[in-house]
Amino acid sequence: MGINTIEDLFNAKLPAEVIRDIDKRITDWLAVGGGEDDPYIKQQFRYAENYLKMTRRNDLLIK
């Protein structure tokens, strides 16, 4: 699943604590003048994608 927007992030079925962490980072970034299209925001989306990849891979290994 590609995460490219805030909406994608909230639809990604991530644990609440992961969403809260990423949301806080993005909110803080925007509050200090960062832009929605900045590389930092894209990095947060990649973090969410990587989290999903790692947890799904771990789920497959456990079974």
Secondary structure, DSSP 8 states (H G I E B T S, - for coil): ----SHHHHHHS---HHHHHHHHHHHHHHHHTT--TTSHHHHHHHHHHHHHHHHHHHHHHHH-
